[in-house]
Amino acid sequence: MTSNAFINRLRATGKAHASGSRDIADTRLRLPRIVIRELKAIAESEGVSMNALVAAFIDAGLRDRGRGGLDDLAPSFVAYLKRTRIPEQNREETTDREEPEFT
């Protein structure tokens, strides 16, 4: 599955199934603010969260290296991302906040 296919699965309508959130770990990436802004712009144009976009990039990177992608390693992860997406009506509220130095 390509990263575009991964994003398409996130966009697909339908009820998200159990996500197994206990298997999900929080992590931090330290990136320049300009990169964060670029990722946010791409995610917005794709209609997904920035977290989902970065997950799609990771999926593509794993597959490019001949490894299993996110669907292979964590089949319930798409459901988890769908469950935690920011509703459209609240998206502006979260993007107007002051950006942290690093995310």
Secondary structure as UniProt FT lines:
FT   HELIX           3..11
FT   HELIX           21..23
FT   HELIX           33..46
FT   HELIX           50..64
FT   TURN            65..66
FT   HELIX           70..73
FT   TURN            75..76
FT   HELIX           77..84
FT   HELIX           88..95
//
